């Protein structure tokens, strides 16, 4: 079994090294997603919920300046 794992690692490393830099980043993102498992599913569900909420409340019309002002106001209230 250990030999199979070592061979798999060598194959992955070889393929990784042959990728251009932007594909390497995608590969790492994919590995992160695959290893996250259920946690990733929960984040995807949360992202979908947050996006829908933002659309419902009209947040998609906010500019970066609007968001910065809102955050500044919020922080100054605390």
Secondary structure, DSSP 8 states (H G I E B T S, - for coil): -HHHHHHHHHHHHHHHHHS-HHHHHHHHHHHHHHHHTHHHHHHHHHHHHHHHHHHHHTGGG--HHHHHHHHHHHHHH-
